Amino acid sequence: MSVLVGSLTLMLASAGAGFLGALTGLGGGVVIVPLLVLVFHADMRYAIGASLVSVIATSSGAAAAYVQEGFSNIRLGMFLEMATTLGAISGAMLVTHVPIRVLAVLFGLILLYSAYLSTHRVAEARGEPSAPSALALRLRLDGSVPTPAGPVRYFVQNVPGGFALMYVAGVLSGLLGIGSGAVKVLAMDHAMRLPFKVSTATSNFMIGVTAAASAGIYLHRGYLDPGLAWPIVIGVLTGAMLGARLLLHAPIARLRTLFAGVIVLLGIEMLYNGLAGKL
């Protein structure tokens, strides 16, 4: 296909990825990397570099809407960004030493495990905790979420565990270019026991900073191709803004189903191609 047709096709596909990324907190990169590698046959490291740029666009497009509506916990997000930024730099430094097949298999396993966790939320089965955490109280991390009946107070739990998981999320972001939104959402949803929409909104607030920390390293090593990145950025930004608006009225059960279904399909595809040596 011609360059123009290819760019337009990539832009439309990226809009779908940005829509999904904003709606579920995944960051768009979880769809962009398999799309570029499996459909457009791009080198995985260049796909990761372009994905990191798209993640920044997703965060920019969705975060403003979430902050305005009161879903994002800004103080918590800024606190956790210390862990994700350090992790992102660590992951980006490792990427040139990890074979493409290993990256693909790791990508697939992370997605499948994320899908499993998203449909087995422990916190909901046990009931949400009513008592605040002493550390969260000291750091003033608790907040409230808007509901039709008015703001509902929630309490952040297990701050050290959530902080540690955020470092892991940052490593995965730098290594795989996915923004690690899946791990961030699940860490806040499970370990810290935040409402799902707060987890999604705060994840979108954080992923741009996490991606920017590792994108500079990819740029320095020559893995950012402007011709590949620009249609992705435009498409993802458009889709992210639409997804952010829809999230405000979307039912949580359907979000979880969408979250799990998409990443299961992508995880199986990446795992198969990595194990078969087709990348």
C-alpha positions in Angstrom: 0.0 0.0 0.0 1.0 3.6 -0.5 2.5 5.7 2.3 -0.7 7.8 2.5 -3.0 4.8 2.7 -0.7 3.1 5.2 -0.6 6.2 7.4 -4.4 6.7 7.3 -5.0 3.0 8.1 -2.6 3.2 11.0 -4.2 6.4 12.2 -7.7 4.8 12.3 -6.4 1.7 14.0 -4.6 3.9 16.6 -7.8 5.7 17.3 -9.4 2.5 18.3 -6.4 1.7 20.5 -6.6 5.1 22.1 -10.3 4.7 22.7 -9.7 1.4 24.4 -6.7 2.7 26.4 -8.6 5.6 27.8 -11.7 3.5 28.6 -9.8 0.8 30.5 -6.7 2.6 31.7 -4.4 0.5 29.5 -2.8 3.4 27.9 -3.3 2.4 24.2 0.2 0.9 23.9 -1.2 -2.6 24.9 -2.9 -2.6 21.5 -0.4 -0.5 19.5 2.6 -2.8 19.9 0.8 -6.0 18.7 -0.8 -4.0 15.9 2.5 -2.7 14.6 4.3 -6.0 15.0 1.6 -8.5 13.9 -0.2 -6.4 11.2 2.3 -3.8 10.0 5.3 -6.1 10.5 7.4 -3.4 12.2 10.5 -4.2 14.3 9.4 -4.7 17.9 11.8 -2.1 19.3 10.6 0.5 16.9 7.0 -0.5 17.7 7.8 0.0 21.4 9.3 3.4 20.7 6.2 4.5 18.8 3.9 3.1 21.4 5.6 5.1 24.2 4.9 8.3 22.2 1.3 7.2 21.8 1.0 6.5 25.5 2.0 10.1 26.2 -0.7 11.2 23.8 -3.3 9.0 25.5 -2.5 10.4 28.9 -2.7 13.9 27.6 -6.0 13.3 25.9 -7.8 11.5 28.7 -6.2 12.8 31.9 -7.6 16.4 31.6 -11.2 15.1 31.3 -10.8 12.8 34.3 -9.2 15.5 36.5 -12.0 17.9 35.6 -14.7 15.4 36.6 -13.0 14.6 39.9 -12.1 10.9 39.2 -8.3 11.2 39.3 -6.5 11.1 42.6 -3.8 13.6 41.7 -1.9 13.4 45.0 -1.7 9.6 44.9 -0.7 9.6 41.2 2.2 12.0 41.8 3.3 9.9 44.8 3.3 6.7 42.8 5.0 8.3 39.7 8.2 8.3 41.7 8.2 4.5 41.5 7.0 4.2 37.9 9.6 6.7 36.6 12.5 4.8 38.2 11.1 1.5 36.9 10.6 3.0 33.4 14.2 4.1 33.2 15.4 0.6 34.4 13.2 -1.1 31.8 14.4 1.1 28.9 18.1 0.4 29.8 17.4 -3.4 29.6 15.6 -3.5 26.3 18.6 -3.7 24.0 19.9 -6.8 26.0 16.6 -8.8 25.7 15.9 -10.8 22.6 12.7 -9.9 20.6 11.2 -13.4 21.2 11.6 -13.0 24.9 9.9 -9.6 24.8 7.0 -11.0 22.8 6.5 -13.9 25.3 6.8 -11.6 28.3 4.3 -9.3 26.7 1.8 -12.1 26.1 2.2 -13.5 29.6 1.7 -10.1 31.2 -1.5 -9.6 29.2 -3.0 -13.0 30.1 -2.2 -12.6 33.8 -3.7 -9.1 33.7 -6.9 -10.5 32.1 -7.2 -13.1 34.9 -6.8 -10.6 37.7 -9.3 -8.2 36.1 -12.0 -10.8 36.4 -11.0 -12.0 39.9 -11.0 -8.9 42.0 -10.2 -10.0 45.5 -11.2 -6.7 47.1 -14.7 -6.9 46.0 -15.1 -10.5 47.2 -13.9 -9.6 50.7 -15.7 -6.3 50.8 -14.1 -2.9 50.7 -12.2 -1.8 53.8 -13.8 0.9 55.9 -10.9 1.9 58.0 -8.2 4.3 56.7 -4.5 3.2 56.4 -2.2 5.1 58.8 0.4 5.7 56.1 -2.2 6.9 53.5 -3.7 9.1 56.2 -0.3 10.6 56.9 0.4 11.2 53.2 -3.2 12.5 52.6 -3.8 10.0 49.8 -7.5 9.2 50.5 -10.1 10.8 48.3 -13.7 10.7 47.1 -15.3 9.6 43.8 -18.3 11.3 42.2 -21.5 9.3 42.0 -25.1 10.2 41.0 -25.9 10.3 44.8 -22.9 12.6 45.5 -19.2 12.1 46.4 -18.4 8.8 48.1 -15.3 8.6 50.3 -12.7 5.9 49.8 -9.5 4.9 51.7 -6.2 3.9 50.1 -4.9 0.6 51.4 -1.5 -1.1 51.3 0.6 1.9 50.2 4.0 0.1 50.3 2.7 -2.9 48.3 1.1 -0.5 45.7 4.4 1.5 45.5 6.4 -1.7 44.8 4.0 -2.8 42.1 4.3 0.6 40.5 8.0 0.1 40.1 7.3 -3.2 38.4 4.8 -1.4 36.2 7.4 1.1 35.3 9.9 -1.6 34.3 7.3 -3.2 32.0 6.5 0.2 30.5 10.1 0.8 29.6 10.7 -2.7 28.5 7.5 -3.3 26.5 6.2 0.2 25.6 2.7 -0.5 26.9 2.4 2.3 29.4 1.9 -0.5 32.0 -1.7 0.8 32.4 -2.9 -2.8 33.0 -0.5 -3.3 35.9 -1.2 0.2 37.3 -5.0 -0.3 37.2 -4.7 -3.8 38.8 -2.3 -2.6 41.5 -4.6 0.2 42.5 -7.7 -2.0 42.1 -6.4 -5.0 44.0 -3.5 -4.0 46.3 -4.7 -0.4 47.1 -8.4 -1.2 46.8 -9.5 2.0 44.9 -12.8 2.2 43.0 -12.2 0.9 39.5 -13.0 4.3 37.8 -10.5 6.0 40.2 -7.9 3.4 39.3 -8.5 3.9 35.6 -8.5 7.7 35.8 -5.4 7.9 38.0 -3.6 5.4 35.7 -4.3 7.7 32.7 -2.9 10.6 34.7 0.3 8.7 35.4 1.1 6.8 32.2 2.3 9.9 30.3 5.0 10.6 32.9 6.1 7.0 33.0 6.3 6.7 29.2 8.2 10.0 28.9 10.9 8.7 31.3 11.7 5.8 29.0 10.9 7.5 25.6 14.0 9.7 25.9 16.2 6.6 26.1 14.5 5.1 23.0 15.0 8.4 21.2 18.7 8.4 22.1 19.2 4.9 20.8 17.4 5.6 17.5 14.3 3.6 18.1 11.8 6.4 17.5 10.8 6.8 13.9 8.8 10.0 13.3 7.1 8.6 10.1 5.8 5.7 12.2 4.9 7.8 15.3 2.9 10.8 13.9 -0.2 8.9 12.6 -0.2 6.9 15.8 -0.1 10.0 18.0 -3.0 11.7 16.1 -5.1 8.6 16.1 -4.5 7.7 19.7 -5.1 11.2 21.0 -8.5 11.3 19.1 -9.6 8.0 20.4 -8.4 8.8 24.0 -10.6 11.9 24.2 -13.7 10.0 23.0 -13.0 7.1 25.5 -12.5 9.5 28.4 -16.0 11.0 27.7 -17.6 7.6 27.5 -16.0 6.3 30.8 -18.0 8.9 32.8 -21.2 7.0 32.0 -19.9 3.5 31.3 -21.0 0.6 33.6 -18.0 -1.0 35.5 -19.0 -4.6 34.7 -18.8 -4.0 31.0 -15.5 -2.2 31.4 -14.0 -5.2 33.1 -15.4 -7.6 30.4 -13.9 -5.3 27.7 -10.6 -5.0 29.6 -10.3 -8.8 29.9 -11.5 -9.8 26.4 -9.2 -7.6 24.4 -6.0 -8.3 26.3 -6.7 -12.1 26.2 -6.9 -12.1 22.4 -3.7 -10.0 22.1 -1.9 -11.9 24.8 -2.5 -15.3 23.0 -1.4 -13.8 19.7 1.8 -12.3 21.0 2.6 -15.5 23.0 2.1 -17.7 20.0 4.3 -15.6 17.7 7.0 -15.3 20.3 7.2 -19.0 21.0 7.0 -19.9 17.3 9.8 -17.5 16.5 7.7 -15.5 14.0 8.8 -12.1 15.2 
